[in-house]
Amino acid sequence: MNEQFRIAHKLGLMFLHDTPLPEDVKAWAISQLHAKSPALGIKKIKLYPKAKVKEWPKSLQPNLLKRDDMFNTYKENMKRDELGLAGFTSQAAKEDNRLKNALGDTDQLKFAHRNVYGEDQLKLRFTAFWANHFTTGNIHDNQNHIGHAIDEAILANLNGNFSHMIYQMTTHSSMLTYLDNCWSCGANSQKAKWAKEDGNQAGLNDNLGRELLELHTVSPTAKYTETDIKNAANVLAGWGVWPGRLGNGNELLSTAQRHKWLMKEGGTLDSWDFFKKTHAEPGTKRVLGKVIPAGKGGLKQLTDFLASHEHTINFISFKLAQHFVSDNPSKSDINYIVNAWKTSNGNLNQIHTAVIERAISSTEPKFQWPMTWLFQVVRLSGATFFKGWDEFKVYNHGIMEAREIFDELGQSFWHQRQPDGYSSDKNEWLSGEMFERRIRFADAIYTAGYPTSDPDEIMDRIGANETTRNLVNSFSSRKDQFIALMCSPELMGLENA
């Protein structure tokens, strides 16, 4: 594989079939960190000639308040339908259900479009890395907020500081809902006292506090204790609200009532900055020796402290190296990233630049995730494998919905998944079942996606090695050659290019 595609394979999503290749690929790769990142896609599939790539409509990219209100309206209407209230029809509930569900489906399609049609392929790869590091999943109808977190908490902050990104993700409603922090309150909070007086129970949930330490920052190598976890959870107590179930008794409220409740309880309609004082644990807390003051500002002090912790730097530097540089990164690979992290005080531009430099200098192959592989195959071949944004639930050339594609692929940021995310270790993906899925997808892309480039053209463009060419040429039909090329060890990252 030539140098341009070797780097685009390890760090990016491959060059689109009709994109000129850069002469200085290292300079190009680093410049990608500052590329513009509009959400690009297609309105409808058009095979001959191909559909024009455009920016996604603003109406299909609602802000967080709009998402919250849509979800709340859905919950309220479904409850009305359940109770058989006058003036309400099942059809109205179904329509609200469609709108609510469409948020998750729309976000998945937009994510796919961005990765297929985007010109900022390295930024999108780093976005996927961090979206996996800060795992959220579809729990409590959380799929409606995950796409917003990926776009606004991660992609929008790739040029900033890690401490800001971790704060943005920790306080985002997708994370607070996914790890049940919305219902958490301190044992000595006003909420807990009220609950006790009413004969009910309310207390601390340490899910997010635990994962903040174990998975998002210092890792178990820091030897934190259960007391540290509990104290981190107490710092987090009060953060978050789940739209659709609000009030002291979790009763359903209309959107107008909900807005009134939000302003009274948190002083804001912004669920990304929502702190319930009545749920907060009074007093200072100590986490890994750091004293954290009471109140809303304590969380920022905690995340800043954890973001710059030596164990955090070492832990995430390894993860970056394993994801981009090599399946088995060397100590020097990891230290190169660690040094950039320390000298820049966590500046993501400098950290990502170090990752790029190390990945380019390394001759080790890098096995690719199923979703990364899929995007690379579609981009390389010029196929059209995802519907347009105007084609939800409409049959078109036998192409599945984006959600169905990710489900079948076995990898999606919208799945019900564990908080440790998807592994970057190739051994986790080398089962016969996972390889068979890639074969079926390569078949489907060739059959339904109508590639514009044939296997010979693709091999010449990427500078495929002799082993790959011999494998492809051992088949007689174009479809079998396409499948063999896309599922070859070279294009999956199992052997040196």
ZIUR-V746715 format. One record per residue. RES is the residue in one letter. SS is DSSP state (helix for helix, strand for strand, loop for the rest). D_FIRST is the distance of its C-alpha to the first C-alpha in whole Angstrom. Layout:
res & ss & d_first
RES & SS & D_FIRST
RES & SS & D_FIRST
//
This chain:
res & ss & d_first
M & loop & 0
N & loop & 4
E & helix & 7
Q & helix & 8
F & helix & 6
R & helix & 6
I & helix & 9
A & helix & 10
H & helix & 10
K & helix & 12
L & helix & 14
G & loop & 15
L & loop & 15
M & loop & 12
F & loop & 13
L & loop & 16
H & loop & 15
D & loop & 18
T & loop & 17
P & loop & 16
L & loop & 13
P & loop & 15
E & loop & 15
D & loop & 16
V & helix & 14
K & helix & 16
A & helix & 19
W & helix & 18
A & helix & 17
I & helix & 20
S & helix & 22
Q & helix & 21
L & helix & 23
H & helix & 26
A & loop & 25
K & loop & 28
S & loop & 28
P & loop & 30
A & loop & 30
L & strand & 28
G & strand & 28
I & loop & 30
K & loop & 34
K & loop & 34
I & loop & 31
K & loop & 31
L & loop & 29
Y & loop & 30
P & loop & 29
K & loop & 27
A & loop & 30
K & loop & 30
V & loop & 28
K & strand & 31
E & strand & 32
W & loop & 34
P & loop & 37
K & helix & 39
S & helix & 42
L & helix & 39
Q & loop & 38
P & loop & 41
N & loop & 42
L & helix & 43
L & helix & 47
K & helix & 46
R & helix & 44
D & helix & 47
D & helix & 50
M & helix & 48
F & helix & 48
N & helix & 51
T & helix & 53
Y & helix & 51
K & helix & 53
E & helix & 56
N & helix & 56
M & helix & 55
K & helix & 58
R & helix & 60
D & helix & 59
E & helix & 60
L & helix & 63
G & loop & 64
L & loop & 65
A & loop & 67
G & loop & 65
F & loop & 62
T & loop & 60
S & helix & 57
Q & helix & 55
A & helix & 55
A & helix & 54
K & helix & 51
E & helix & 50
D & helix & 50
N & helix & 48
R & helix & 46
L & helix & 45
K & helix & 45
N & helix & 42
A & helix & 40
L & helix & 39
G & helix & 37
D & helix & 36
T & helix & 35
D & helix & 34
Q & helix & 31
L & helix & 30
K & helix & 30
F & helix & 28
A & helix & 25
H & helix & 26
R & helix & 25
N & helix & 22
V & helix & 21
Y & helix & 22
G & loop & 22
E & loop & 21
D & loop & 21
Q & helix & 18
L & helix & 19
K & helix & 22
L & helix & 22
R & helix & 20
F & helix & 22
T & helix & 25
A & helix & 24
F & helix & 24
W & helix & 28
A & helix & 29
N & helix & 28
H & helix & 30
F & loop & 33
T & loop & 33
T & loop & 35
G & loop & 36
N & loop & 38
I & loop & 42
H & loop & 45
D & loop & 43
N & loop & 41
Q & helix & 38
N & helix & 40
H & helix & 39
I & helix & 36
G & helix & 34
H & helix & 36
A & helix & 35
I & helix & 32
D & helix & 32
E & helix & 35
A & helix & 35
I & helix & 31
L & helix & 29
A & helix & 32
N & helix & 33
L & loop & 29
N & loop & 30
G & loop & 33
N & strand & 34
F & helix & 34
S & helix & 37
H & helix & 38
M & helix & 35
I & helix & 37
Y & helix & 40
Q & helix & 39
M & helix & 37
T & helix & 40
T & loop & 43
H & loop & 41
S & helix & 43
S & helix & 40
M & helix & 40
L & helix & 44
T & helix & 44
Y & helix & 41
L & loop & 43
D & loop & 46
N & helix & 47
C & helix & 49
W & helix & 52
S & loop & 52
C & loop & 55
G & loop & 57
A & loop & 60
N & loop & 62
S & loop & 61
Q & helix & 63
K & helix & 61
A & helix & 62
K & helix & 66
W & helix & 66
A & helix & 64
K & helix & 67
E & helix & 70
D & loop & 69
G & loop & 68
N & loop & 65
Q & loop & 62
A & loop & 59
G & loop & 57
L & loop & 54
N & loop & 50
D & loop & 48
N & helix & 45
L & helix & 43
G & helix & 45
R & helix & 43
E & helix & 40
L & helix & 40
L & helix & 40
E & helix & 39
L & helix & 35
H & helix & 35
T & loop & 36
V & loop & 38
S & loop & 37
P & helix & 39
T & helix & 39
A & helix & 41
K & loop & 44
Y & loop & 45
T & loop & 48
E & helix & 50
T & helix & 52
D & helix & 49
I & helix & 48
K & helix & 51
N & helix & 51
A & helix & 48
A & helix & 49
N & helix & 52
V & helix & 51
L & helix & 49
A & loop & 52
G & loop & 53
W & strand & 49
G & loop & 48
V & loop & 50
W & loop & 49
P & loop & 50
G & loop & 52
R & loop & 54
L & loop & 56
G & loop & 60
N & loop & 62
G & loop & 62
N & loop & 58
E & loop & 60
L & loop & 58
L & loop & 59
S & loop & 58
T & helix & 56
A & helix & 59
Q & helix & 60
R & helix & 57
H & helix & 57
K & helix & 60
W & helix & 59
L & helix & 56
M & helix & 58
K & helix & 61
E & helix & 59
G & helix & 56
G & loop & 57
T & loop & 54
L & loop & 52
D & loop & 49
S & loop & 47
W & loop & 45
D & loop & 48
F & loop & 50
F & strand & 52
K & loop & 55
K & helix & 58
T & helix & 60
H & helix & 57
A & loop & 56
E & loop & 57
P & loop & 60
G & loop & 60
T & loop & 57
K & strand & 54
R & strand & 53
V & strand & 49
L & loop & 48
G & loop & 50
K & strand & 50
V & strand & 53
I & strand & 52
P & loop & 55
A & loop & 56
G & loop & 55
K & loop & 52
G & loop & 51
G & helix & 51
L & helix & 47
K & helix & 46
Q & helix & 47
L & helix & 46
T & helix & 42
D & helix & 42
F & helix & 43
L & helix & 41
A & helix & 38
S & loop & 38
H & loop & 39
E & helix & 38
H & helix & 37
T & helix & 35
I & helix & 33
N & helix & 32
F & helix & 31
I & helix & 29
S & helix & 27
F & helix & 26
K & helix & 25
L & helix & 23
A & helix & 21
Q & helix & 21
H & helix & 20
F & helix & 17
V & loop & 16
S & loop & 17
D & loop & 19
N & loop & 21
P & loop & 21
S & loop & 23
K & helix & 26
S & helix & 25
D & helix & 22
I & helix & 25
N & helix & 28
Y & helix & 26
I & helix & 26
V & helix & 29
N & helix & 30
A & helix & 29
W & helix & 31
K & helix & 34
T & helix & 34
S & loop & 34
N & loop & 36
G & loop & 34
N & strand & 32
L & helix & 29
N & helix & 28
Q & helix & 28
I & helix & 27
H & helix & 24
T & helix & 23
A & helix & 23
V & helix & 21
I & helix & 18
E & helix & 18
R & helix & 18
A & helix & 15
I & helix & 13
S & helix & 15
S & loop & 14
T & loop & 12
E & loop & 13
P & loop & 11
K & loop & 13
F & loop & 15
Q & loop & 15
W & loop & 19
P & helix & 20
M & helix & 21
T & helix & 18
W & helix & 16
L & helix & 18
F & helix & 18
Q & helix & 14
V & helix & 15
V & helix & 18
R & helix & 16
L & helix & 13
S & helix & 16
G & loop & 19
A & loop & 21
T & loop & 24
F & loop & 25
F & loop & 27
K & loop & 31
G & loop & 32
W & loop & 34
D & loop & 37
E & loop & 37
F & loop & 38
K & loop & 39
V & loop & 39
Y & loop & 37
N & loop & 35
H & loop & 33
G & loop & 33
I & loop & 30
M & loop & 31
E & loop & 33
A & helix & 30
R & helix & 32
E & helix & 32
I & helix & 28
F & helix & 28
D & helix & 31
E & helix & 29
L & helix & 26
G & loop & 28
Q & loop & 27
S & loop & 28
F & loop & 30
W & loop & 33
H & loop & 34
Q & loop & 37
R & loop & 35
Q & loop & 36
P & loop & 36
D & loop & 33
G & loop & 30
Y & loop & 27
S & loop & 26
S & loop & 22
D & loop & 23
K & helix & 20
N & helix & 23
E & helix & 25
W & loop & 23
L & loop & 22
S & loop & 25
G & helix & 26
E & helix & 27
M & helix & 24
F & helix & 22
E & helix & 24
R & helix & 24
R & helix & 21
I & helix & 21
R & helix & 24
F & helix & 23
A & helix & 20
D & helix & 23
A & helix & 25
I & helix & 22
Y & helix & 22
T & helix & 26
A & helix & 27
G & helix & 24
Y & loop & 24
P & loop & 20
T & loop & 20
S & loop & 17
D & loop & 17
P & helix & 14
D & helix & 14
E & helix & 13
I & helix & 11
M & helix & 9
D & helix & 9
R & helix & 9
I & helix & 6
G & loop & 4
A & loop & 5
N & loop & 6
E & helix & 10
T & helix & 11
T & helix & 10
R & helix & 11
N & helix & 14
L & helix & 15
V & helix & 15
N & helix & 17
S & loop & 19
F & loop & 21
S & loop & 23
S & loop & 23
R & helix & 21
K & helix & 22
D & helix & 21
Q & helix & 17
F & helix & 17
I & helix & 18
A & helix & 16
L & helix & 12
M & helix & 13
C & loop & 15
S & loop & 12
P & helix & 12
E & helix & 8
L & helix & 9
M & helix & 12
G & loop & 11
L & loop & 13
E & loop & 11
N & loop & 9
A & loop & 5
//
